[in-house]
Amino acid sequence: MPKKAKPAANGQEEGPVPCKQVKVEVAGGPSPLNFDSPSGLFESLISPVKAETFFQEFWEQKPLLIQRDDLALATYYQSLFRLSDLKSLCRQGVYYGRDVNVCRCVSGKKKVLNKDGKVHFLQLRKDFDQKRATIQFHQPQRFKDELWRIQEKLECYFGSLVGSNVYMTPAGAQGLPPHYDDVEVFILQLEGEKHWRLYRPTVPLAREYSVEAEDRIGRPAQEFTLKPGDLLYFPRGTIHQADTPPGLAHSTHVTISTYQGSSWGDFLLDTISGLVFDTAKADVELRAGIPRQLLLQVETTAIATRRLSGFLRMLADRLEGTEELLSADMKKDFAMNRLPPYYVGDGAELSTPGGQLPRLDSTVRLQFRDHVVLTVGPDPDPSDETREKVIYIYHSLKNKRETHMMGSEETESHGLRFPLSHLDALKQIWSSSAVSVKDLKLTTDEEKHSLAKKNLIFYVGDRVFIP
């Protein structure tokens, strides 16, 4: 058991989707983590610290070090990614820059030792052994099933993208200089030992990555060594550096990160444009023209500042009294780019449509509520001159695990479009464990039956319905 914790588009879908999740056991027995629910997974990941304690005392505030004397957990962590896995991964086809970085910290600076093109294992191992280089493997959840399983659950728990990188460092070496990140970081020590130094932030809750000079950061606020099975959390902006102690085996750890671009500031930027658009339709003041030559002024005039301040107060008052769904763009981006539900194998055996068409007396429920987001926004149809609002339901069931968190890879949204009159019924389906079709909040039985037959990935009774 853990020993101690310290502060430290349109309405029809095409193609199959997986229709259920399957529990699996890792080699050697059941997983020491709890995959029954997103909250269960997170609680087991930070055990023995409780989630309530974590968010009250540590989240976005200060580091948390959890050191454990748990052989089963250490063995499980080691199975997530090993240095020896690189040989088979190189055979699958990985490339410098995109999938792998090779680097060293030299005189407080990062030196990149990447070659061009495809990574060859013998060259990679040579750089590791002879040049004492750190190997950084990007987004291993694309290749390693158990990391996919963990990160998919964490994306459901946080409601934010969860990425990862694996760092493999030889004994007596360091890969990166002191720096801070723009993400919340969870470190899982997989192989060997890693010596860490944490420093007080110069930019709390930073919004960007930055390297910091040694003479600027002062003495470490905390210093410790992680062993397999240990976990370290620190907030974005925490300055850190890590090295593998000399005379020992290499170190492998995985950095699991989340909450990039998920601040109140990001949410405000996402919601304000829609709020202004709606308010301008109802209030003639916002439709009045700005003063002549305002855009030619070097400084904003006092009149313009007063007007803008007044408009912001007006928007705040309008926001206080609304129950409308907000953040359409952030929700869509999350649904488009997150991991698909975890399943075993290629998913073919899980994706065969089955069950019966729902009837008016059927009971239906969403199968993948954690992978569905509901938004309201203006209809993008160019023929709709009134730009009336419609409902969008986006899901991640058809997302590609292979492109997760790869940035430059093209992604597409998957989902459904409904008239605004269906909002209450869709909220009803989304928020209920099960609902009878005849009890849906729509005017006619025809509308209720039509909605239930849409491709929403329902359970009808105990059977899956995928039209």
LOBABA-678033 format. One record per residue (C-alpha): residue number from 0; chain; x, y, z. Coordinates in Angstrom, 3 decimals. Example, Ala and Ser with C-alpha at 12.3 -4.5 7.8 and 13.67 -1.06 7.14 Angstrom:
# residues 2
NODE    i  ch      east     north        up
NODE    0   A    12.300    -4.500     7.800
NODE    1   A    13.670    -1.060     7.140
END
This chain:
# residues 467
NODE    i  ch      east     north        up
NODE    0   A     0.000     0.000     0.000
NODE    1   A     1.099     3.658    -0.436
NODE    2   A     3.363     4.623     2.406
NODE    3   A     3.512     8.388     2.703
NODE    4   A     2.469    11.644     1.089
NODE    5   A     4.182    14.997     1.407
NODE    6   A     3.373    18.494     0.226
NODE    7   A     5.965    19.038    -2.217
NODE    8   A   -22.481    18.691   -38.819
NODE    9   A   -24.934    17.176   -39.614
NODE   10   A   -27.678    14.821   -38.408
NODE   11   A   -26.452    11.499   -39.792
NODE   12   A   -23.355     9.562   -38.899
NODE   13   A   -21.258     7.311   -41.089
NODE   14   A   -19.153     4.320   -40.166
NODE   15   A   -18.930     2.184   -37.031
NODE   16   A   -18.046     3.299   -33.549
NODE   17   A   -17.124     1.186   -30.527
NODE   18   A   -20.263     0.428   -28.581
NODE   19   A   -18.908    -0.582   -25.188
NODE   20   A   -15.879    -0.423   -22.988
NODE   21   A   -14.240    -3.620   -21.831
NODE   22   A   -12.329    -4.042   -18.614
NODE   23   A    -8.937    -5.708   -18.929
NODE   24   A    -6.273    -6.849   -16.521
NODE   25   A    -2.592    -6.154   -16.921
NODE   26   A    -0.146    -9.004   -17.074
NODE   27   A     0.318   -10.553   -13.669
NODE   28   A    -3.085    -9.670   -12.247
NODE   29   A    -5.615    -6.866   -11.889
NODE   30   A    -4.537    -3.262   -12.260
NODE   31   A    -3.711    -1.455    -9.005
NODE   32   A    -5.612     1.537   -10.415
NODE   33   A    -9.397     1.788   -10.306
NODE   34   A   -10.882     2.097   -13.788
NODE   35   A   -14.531     1.808   -12.724
NODE   36   A   -15.043     5.563   -13.180
NODE   37   A   -13.035     8.711   -14.001
NODE   38   A   -13.150     9.817   -10.356
NODE   39   A   -12.150     6.338    -9.194
NODE   40   A    -9.141     6.395   -11.501
NODE   41   A    -7.957     9.781   -10.259
NODE   42   A    -8.458     8.844    -6.600
NODE   43   A    -6.390     5.684    -7.063
NODE   44   A    -3.695     7.615    -8.959
NODE   45   A    -3.095    10.059    -6.078
NODE   46   A    -3.783     7.586    -3.233
NODE   47   A    -3.548     7.886    -0.263
NODE   48   A    -4.368    11.575    -0.726
NODE   49   A    -8.088    12.186    -1.189
NODE   50   A    -9.311    14.164    -4.193
NODE   51   A   -11.058    16.722    -1.963
NODE   52   A    -7.804    17.353    -0.092
NODE   53   A    -5.833    17.539    -3.318
NODE   54   A    -8.023    20.231    -4.874
NODE   55   A    -8.299    22.227    -1.656
NODE   56   A    -4.598    22.232    -0.762
NODE   57   A    -2.477    21.477    -3.832
NODE   58   A    -4.185    22.019    -7.214
NODE   59   A    -2.790    25.233    -8.785
NODE   60   A    -1.195    26.040    -5.414
NODE   61   A     1.833    23.903    -4.551
NODE   62   A     3.576    20.616    -5.400
NODE   63   A     2.556    17.255    -3.971
NODE   64   A     5.059    14.415    -3.556
NODE   65   A     3.697    10.908    -2.980
NODE   66   A     6.370     8.315    -2.200
NODE   67   A     5.221     4.732    -1.946
NODE   68   A     6.629     1.377    -0.909
NODE   69   A     4.301    -0.679    -3.098
NODE   70   A     5.834    -3.445    -5.218
NODE   71   A     2.626    -4.121    -7.183
NODE   72   A     2.253    -0.459    -8.096
NODE   73   A     5.933    -0.124    -8.990
NODE   74   A     5.677    -3.176   -11.261
NODE   75   A     2.571    -1.742   -12.886
NODE   76   A     4.242     1.644   -13.452
NODE   77   A     7.212    -0.108   -15.041
NODE   78   A     4.853    -1.845   -17.488
NODE   79   A     3.535     1.490   -18.792
NODE   80   A     6.725     2.264   -20.727
NODE   81   A    10.243     0.831   -20.652
NODE   82   A    13.455     1.859   -22.332
NODE   83   A    13.413    -1.555   -23.995
NODE   84   A    10.087    -0.664   -25.695
NODE   85   A    11.950     1.685   -28.034
NODE   86   A    13.162    -1.173   -30.227
NODE   87   A     9.673    -2.310   -31.207
NODE   88   A     8.394     1.272   -31.474
NODE   89   A    11.172     2.155   -33.907
NODE   90   A    10.115    -0.799   -36.052
NODE   91   A     6.596     0.683   -36.221
NODE   92   A     8.000     3.854   -37.745
NODE   93   A     8.707     6.886   -35.576
NODE   94   A    10.401    10.116   -36.643
NODE   95   A    12.731    12.679   -35.102
NODE   96   A    10.982    15.849   -34.040
NODE   97   A     7.479    14.475   -34.418
NODE   98   A     7.722    11.396   -32.182
NODE   99   A    11.164    11.537   -30.587
NODE  100   A    13.542    14.234   -29.359
NODE  101   A    17.128    13.485   -28.346
NODE  102   A    18.647    16.162   -26.125
NODE  103   A    21.113    17.057   -23.382
NODE  104   A    21.405    19.882   -20.890
NODE  105   A    24.780    21.537   -21.483
NODE  106   A    25.813    24.560   -19.351
NODE  107   A    22.198    25.329   -18.514
NODE  108   A    20.990    25.125   -22.129
NODE  109   A    19.124    22.474   -24.083
NODE  110   A    21.172    20.876   -26.865
NODE  111   A    19.078    18.957   -29.427
NODE  112   A    20.826    15.962   -31.022
NODE  113   A    18.071    14.912   -33.438
NODE  114   A    18.930    13.363   -36.780
NODE  115   A    16.725    13.725   -39.872
NODE  116   A    13.819    11.505   -40.782
NODE  117   A    13.028     8.085   -39.398
NODE  118   A    14.439     6.970   -36.056
NODE  119   A    16.681     3.891   -36.069
NODE  120   A    16.976     2.091   -32.770
NODE  121   A    20.737     1.408   -32.942
NODE  122   A    21.496     5.104   -33.484
NODE  123   A    19.081     6.075   -30.714
NODE  124   A    20.709     3.662   -28.298
NODE  125   A    24.160     4.901   -29.317
NODE  126   A    23.235     8.505   -28.505
NODE  127   A    21.763     7.334   -25.204
NODE  128   A    24.799     5.287   -24.158
NODE  129   A    27.679     7.298   -25.594
NODE  130   A    26.420    10.889   -25.634
NODE  131   A    24.467    10.534   -22.362
NODE  132   A    21.439    11.965   -24.170
NODE  133   A    17.871    11.985   -22.889
NODE  134   A    15.260    10.412   -25.148
NODE  135   A    11.909    12.184   -25.069
NODE  136   A     9.060    10.159   -26.585
NODE  137   A     6.024    12.285   -27.513
NODE  138   A     2.464    11.206   -26.733
NODE  139   A     3.124     7.496   -26.034
NODE  140   A    -0.617     6.900   -25.479
NODE  141   A    -0.779     6.630   -29.273
NODE  142   A     1.149     3.363   -28.988
NODE  143   A     0.765     2.121   -25.418
NODE  144   A    -2.697     0.813   -24.568
NODE  145   A    -2.507     1.242   -20.811
NODE  146   A    -1.524     4.908   -21.113
NODE  147   A    -4.459     5.382   -23.501
NODE  148   A    -6.671     3.751   -20.876
NODE  149   A    -5.388     6.064   -18.125
NODE  150   A    -5.450     9.287   -20.124
NODE  151   A    -8.902     8.676   -21.606
NODE  152   A   -10.305     8.377   -18.081
NODE  153   A    -8.412    11.500   -16.976
NODE  154   A    -9.826    13.505   -19.916
NODE  155   A   -13.295    12.489   -18.726
NODE  156   A   -12.365    13.513   -15.164
NODE  157   A   -10.820    16.899   -15.942
NODE  158   A   -12.915    17.802   -18.993
NODE  159   A    -9.656    18.916   -20.605
NODE  160   A    -7.111    17.359   -22.970
NODE  161   A    -4.532    15.129   -21.272
NODE  162   A    -1.187    14.598   -23.006
NODE  163   A     1.970    12.758   -22.016
NODE  164   A     5.688    12.497   -22.716
NODE  165   A     8.148     9.827   -21.615
NODE  166   A    11.697    10.850   -20.610
NODE  167   A    14.520     8.284   -20.552
NODE  168   A    17.800     9.603   -19.102
NODE  169   A    21.106     7.756   -18.564
NODE  170   A    22.841     7.669   -15.191
NODE  171   A    24.681    10.889   -14.339
NODE  172   A    22.879    12.902   -17.018
NODE  173   A    20.255    15.630   -17.397
NODE  174   A    18.100    16.261   -20.446
NODE  175   A    16.496    19.667   -19.903
NODE  176   A    17.572    22.927   -18.220
NODE  177   A    15.483    24.558   -15.476
NODE  178   A    12.143    25.600   -16.970
NODE  179   A     8.433    25.938   -16.305
NODE  180   A     5.413    24.736   -18.267
NODE  181   A     1.923    25.981   -19.080
NODE  182   A     0.251    22.746   -17.933
NODE  183   A    -0.616    20.968   -14.703
NODE  184   A     1.921    18.149   -14.384
NODE  185   A     1.722    14.653   -12.898
NODE  186   A     5.018    12.715   -12.902
NODE  187   A     4.932     8.908   -12.642
NODE  188   A     8.333     7.332   -12.023
NODE  189   A     8.542     4.142   -14.100
NODE  190   A    12.137     2.864   -14.072
NODE  191   A    15.208     3.741   -12.006
NODE  192   A    15.486     6.922    -9.958
NODE  193   A    15.207    10.617   -10.813
NODE  194   A    16.553    13.469    -8.706
NODE  195   A    14.261    16.527    -8.774
NODE  196   A    14.706    20.156    -7.790
NODE  197   A    11.654    22.424    -7.615
NODE  198   A    11.805    26.234    -7.352
NODE  199   A     9.233    28.861    -6.522
NODE  200   A     7.434    30.215    -9.596
NODE  201   A     8.483    33.510   -11.123
NODE  202   A     5.199    33.444   -13.103
NODE  203   A     2.460    31.665   -11.106
NODE  204   A     0.024    29.665   -13.282
NODE  205   A     2.072    30.506   -16.364
NODE  206   A     0.411    30.602   -19.787
NODE  207   A     3.539    29.626   -21.721
NODE  208   A     6.677    27.484   -21.516
NODE  209   A     9.928    29.218   -20.562
NODE  210   A    13.513    28.296   -19.683
NODE  211   A    14.871    29.999   -16.563
NODE  212   A    18.532    30.826   -15.858
NODE  213   A    20.117    29.277   -12.763
NODE  214   A    21.144    32.673   -11.367
NODE  215   A    17.538    33.893   -11.546
NODE  216   A    15.746    31.078    -9.734
NODE  217   A    17.799    30.868    -6.530
NODE  218   A    17.985    27.792    -4.324
NODE  219   A    15.528    24.901    -4.688
NODE  220   A    12.425    25.101    -2.547
NODE  221   A    12.237    21.282    -2.562
NODE  222   A    14.680    18.540    -3.487
NODE  223   A    14.022    14.778    -3.545
NODE  224   A    14.441    11.551    -5.528
NODE  225   A    11.594     9.600    -7.154
NODE  226   A    11.574     5.791    -7.316
NODE  227   A     9.274     3.457    -9.294
NODE  228   A     5.690     3.794    -8.069
NODE  229   A     6.178     7.373    -6.821
NODE  230   A     4.096    10.286    -8.079
NODE  231   A     4.827    14.003    -8.193
NODE  232   A     2.367    16.787    -8.995
NODE  233   A     3.183    20.444    -9.531
NODE  234   A     1.169    23.392   -10.889
NODE  235   A     1.889    25.180   -14.153
NODE  236   A     4.581    27.782   -13.668
NODE  237   A     6.563    25.637   -11.199
NODE  238   A    10.242    25.863   -12.140
NODE  239   A    11.894    22.447   -12.160
NODE  240   A    14.869    20.426   -13.308
NODE  241   A    15.674    16.731   -12.960
NODE  242   A    18.660    14.447   -13.430
NODE  243   A    19.456    10.760   -13.060
NODE  244   A    21.880    10.157   -10.170
NODE  245   A    25.319     8.845   -11.208
NODE  246   A    26.244     5.237   -10.606
NODE  247   A    22.665     3.980   -10.949
NODE  248   A    20.585     2.557   -13.771
NODE  249   A    18.841     4.820   -16.256
NODE  250   A    15.626     6.635   -15.294
NODE  251   A    12.308     6.495   -17.129
NODE  252   A     9.367     8.665   -16.140
NODE  253   A     6.154     9.734   -17.826
NODE  254   A     4.839    13.273   -17.558
NODE  255   A     1.043    13.395   -17.767
NODE  256   A    -0.176    16.949   -18.322
NODE  257   A    -3.509    18.742   -18.532
NODE  258   A    -5.301    22.118   -18.350
NODE  259   A    -3.426    23.847   -21.162
NODE  260   A    -5.536    26.810   -22.296
NODE  261   A    -8.249    26.014   -19.730
NODE  262   A    -8.177    29.139   -17.548
NODE  263   A   -11.006    31.542   -16.774
NODE  264   A    -9.331    33.937   -19.197
NODE  265   A    -9.572    31.366   -21.995
NODE  266   A   -13.201    30.650   -21.110
NODE  267   A   -14.016    34.367   -21.113
NODE  268   A   -12.449    34.840   -24.549
NODE  269   A   -14.474    31.881   -25.801
NODE  270   A   -17.824    33.092   -24.469
NODE  271   A   -17.643    36.861   -24.919
NODE  272   A   -18.047    36.922   -28.716
NODE  273   A   -21.305    34.955   -28.611
NODE  274   A   -22.589    37.075   -25.742
NODE  275   A   -21.839    40.295   -27.646
NODE  276   A   -23.493    38.908   -30.793
NODE  277   A   -26.696    38.016   -28.918
NODE  278   A   -26.813    41.291   -26.991
NODE  279   A   -26.299    43.360   -30.139
NODE  280   A   -29.331    41.693   -31.723
NODE  281   A   -31.456    42.854   -28.785
NODE  282   A   -29.902    46.239   -27.916
NODE  283   A   -29.666    49.076   -30.430
NODE  284   A   -26.853    50.771   -28.461
NODE  285   A   -24.424    48.026   -29.424
NODE  286   A   -25.458    48.388   -33.066
NODE  287   A   -24.676    52.116   -33.161
NODE  288   A   -21.500    53.086   -35.026
NODE  289   A   -18.229    53.938   -33.310
NODE  290   A   -17.042    57.594   -33.513
NODE  291   A   -15.524    58.744   -36.756
NODE  292   A   -11.764    58.196   -37.016
NODE  293   A   -11.637    56.183   -33.765
NODE  294   A    -9.479    53.552   -35.461
NODE  295   A    -6.995    56.249   -36.507
NODE  296   A    -6.334    57.389   -32.938
NODE  297   A    -3.017    56.541   -31.286
NODE  298   A    -4.692    56.185   -27.880
NODE  299   A    -8.211    55.155   -26.955
NODE  300   A   -10.286    58.233   -26.160
NODE  301   A   -11.909    58.778   -22.779
NODE  302   A   -15.334    58.695   -24.439
NODE  303   A   -14.608    55.312   -26.020
NODE  304   A   -13.315    53.916   -22.727
NODE  305   A   -16.455    55.022   -20.866
NODE  306   A   -18.692    53.523   -23.557
NODE  307   A   -16.831    50.223   -23.520
NODE  308   A   -16.969    50.088   -19.710
NODE  309   A   -20.715    50.642   -19.857
NODE  310   A   -21.144    47.908   -22.460
NODE  311   A   -19.140    45.477   -20.319
NODE  312   A   -21.411    46.188   -17.350
NODE  313   A   -24.404    45.619   -19.620
NODE  314   A   -22.970    42.279   -20.744
NODE  315   A   -22.304    41.276   -17.134
NODE  316   A   -25.928    42.005   -16.230
NODE  317   A   -27.137    39.977   -19.206
NODE  318   A   -24.847    37.081   -18.293
NODE  319   A   -26.110    37.046   -14.698
NODE  320   A   -29.623    36.330   -15.891
NODE  321   A   -28.956    33.707   -18.563
NODE  322   A   -29.026    29.906   -18.414
NODE  323   A   -27.864    29.450   -21.983
NODE  324   A   -25.061    27.042   -22.818
NODE  325   A   -21.719    28.779   -23.181
NODE  326   A   -18.277    28.029   -24.623
NODE  327   A   -19.185    26.458   -27.945
NODE  328   A   -15.668    26.693   -29.420
NODE  329   A   -13.794    25.289   -26.398
NODE  330   A   -16.282    22.433   -26.121
NODE  331   A   -16.012    21.626   -29.820
NODE  332   A   -12.203    21.756   -29.715
NODE  333   A   -12.133    19.398   -26.742
NODE  334   A   -14.502    16.914   -28.395
NODE  335   A   -12.557    17.022   -31.677
NODE  336   A    -9.105    16.464   -30.210
NODE  337   A    -9.541    14.179   -27.220
NODE  338   A    -8.979    10.425   -27.074
NODE  339   A   -11.738     8.056   -28.193
NODE  340   A   -13.199     5.686   -25.581
NODE  341   A   -10.808     2.937   -24.542
NODE  342   A   -11.532    -0.500   -25.965
NODE  343   A    -9.647    -3.750   -26.480
NODE  344   A    -8.375    -4.904   -29.886
NODE  345   A    -9.210    -3.069   -33.107
NODE  346   A   -12.787    -2.376   -32.039
NODE  347   A   -14.288    -4.305   -34.954
NODE  348   A   -16.016    -6.812   -32.688
NODE  349   A   -17.523    -3.946   -30.681
NODE  350   A   -18.858    -1.838   -33.530
NODE  351   A   -21.504    -4.011   -35.148
NODE  352   A   -24.882    -2.217   -35.046
NODE  353   A   -27.356    -4.133   -32.962
NODE  354   A   -30.481    -3.921   -30.908
NODE  355   A   -33.902    -2.749   -31.898
NODE  356   A   -35.194     0.566   -33.160
NODE  357   A   -36.544     2.597   -30.251
NODE  358   A   -40.310     2.865   -30.002
NODE  359   A   -42.422     5.432   -28.209
NODE  360   A   -42.577     3.144   -25.154
NODE  361   A   -38.804     2.417   -25.190
NODE  362   A   -36.426     3.563   -22.478
NODE  363   A   -33.216     5.080   -23.798
NODE  364   A   -29.969     6.383   -22.318
NODE  365   A   -26.701     7.754   -23.626
NODE  366   A   -23.980     5.145   -23.811
NODE  367   A   -20.973     7.508   -23.696
NODE  368   A   -22.112    10.569   -21.750
NODE  369   A   -18.524    11.414   -20.787
NODE  370   A   -17.631    11.639   -24.486
NODE  371   A   -20.500    13.925   -25.528
NODE  372   A   -20.754    17.727   -25.348
NODE  373   A   -23.844    19.795   -26.088
NODE  374   A   -23.517    23.348   -27.459
NODE  375   A   -25.725    26.063   -28.911
NODE  376   A   -24.580    28.411   -31.663
NODE  377   A   -25.571    30.222   -34.847
NODE  378   A   -26.382    28.039   -37.843
NODE  379   A   -23.361    28.067   -40.207
NODE  380   A   -25.615    27.375   -43.202
NODE  381   A   -24.928    30.320   -45.582
NODE  382   A   -28.517    30.144   -46.856
NODE  383   A   -29.788    31.035   -43.372
NODE  384   A   -29.667    34.840   -43.506
NODE  385   A   -31.197    35.186   -40.031
NODE  386   A   -28.401    33.134   -38.471
NODE  387   A   -30.820    31.399   -36.135
NODE  388   A   -29.326    29.347   -33.323
NODE  389   A   -29.150    25.578   -33.507
NODE  390   A   -27.958    22.809   -31.183
NODE  391   A   -24.821    20.815   -31.819
NODE  392   A   -23.927    17.567   -30.108
NODE  393   A   -20.255    16.705   -30.610
NODE  394   A   -18.717    13.388   -29.603
NODE  395   A   -15.288    11.770   -29.639
NODE  396   A   -16.342     8.207   -30.518
NODE  397   A   -14.723     8.341   -33.956
NODE  398   A   -11.593    10.261   -32.974
NODE  399   A    -8.245     8.768   -33.936
NODE  400   A    -6.022     7.720   -31.081
NODE  401   A    -3.055     7.835   -33.486
NODE  402   A    -3.269    11.632   -33.867
NODE  403   A    -4.032    12.517   -30.242
NODE  404   A    -2.225    15.688   -29.092
NODE  405   A    -0.089    15.812   -32.231
NODE  406   A    -1.119    19.386   -33.053
NODE  407   A    -0.382    19.573   -36.755
NODE  408   A    -2.454    16.513   -37.596
NODE  409   A    -5.788    17.312   -39.227
NODE  410   A    -8.852    16.582   -37.130
NODE  411   A   -12.545    16.724   -37.865
NODE  412   A   -15.615    17.071   -35.720
NODE  413   A   -18.219    14.339   -35.380
NODE  414   A   -21.715    15.020   -34.213
NODE  415   A   -25.300    15.990   -34.838
NODE  416   A   -27.317    19.150   -35.424
NODE  417   A   -30.785    19.805   -33.989
NODE  418   A   -33.260    22.706   -33.952
NODE  419   A   -33.246    24.862   -30.839
NODE  420   A   -36.718    23.548   -29.930
NODE  421   A   -35.074    20.212   -29.009
NODE  422   A   -32.838    21.723   -26.302
NODE  423   A   -34.893    20.690   -23.255
NODE  424   A   -35.342    17.135   -24.557
NODE  425   A   -31.632    16.766   -25.286
NODE  426   A   -30.711    18.096   -21.840
NODE  427   A   -33.181    15.564   -20.439
NODE  428   A   -31.460    12.674   -22.231
NODE  429   A   -28.003    13.907   -21.306
NODE  430   A   -28.743    14.355   -17.595
NODE  431   A   -30.829    11.198   -17.013
NODE  432   A   -29.628     7.680   -16.347
NODE  433   A   -32.564     6.561   -18.491
NODE  434   A   -35.645     8.246   -19.937
NODE  435   A   -38.774     7.001   -21.654
NODE  436   A   -39.169     8.241   -25.222
NODE  437   A   -42.794     9.216   -24.546
NODE  438   A   -41.646    11.457   -21.648
NODE  439   A   -39.266    13.543   -23.746
NODE  440   A   -39.938    17.287   -23.521
NODE  441   A   -41.223    17.743   -27.056
NODE  442   A   -44.645    18.747   -28.335
NODE  443   A   -45.657    15.751   -30.453
NODE  444   A   -45.125    12.002   -30.344
NODE  445   A   -43.715    12.239   -33.858
NODE  446   A   -40.965    14.617   -32.676
NODE  447   A   -40.164    12.365   -29.714
NODE  448   A   -39.916     9.248   -31.872
NODE  449   A   -37.850    11.079   -34.494
NODE  450   A   -35.349    12.320   -31.899
NODE  451   A   -34.998     8.846   -30.378
NODE  452   A   -34.173     7.411   -33.813
NODE  453   A   -31.359     9.881   -34.406
NODE  454   A   -27.890     8.396   -34.278
NODE  455   A   -27.186     9.334   -30.655
NODE  456   A   -25.660     5.998   -29.638
NODE  457   A   -28.444     4.925   -27.294
NODE  458   A   -29.017     1.974   -25.099
NODE  459   A   -32.596     0.857   -25.707
NODE  460   A   -33.481    -1.108   -22.612
NODE  461   A   -30.405    -3.309   -22.170
NODE  462   A   -29.410    -3.436   -25.831
NODE  463   A   -27.299    -1.032   -27.836
NODE  464   A   -28.968     0.800   -30.688
NODE  465   A   -26.706     2.217   -33.426
NODE  466   A   -28.710     3.030   -36.564
END
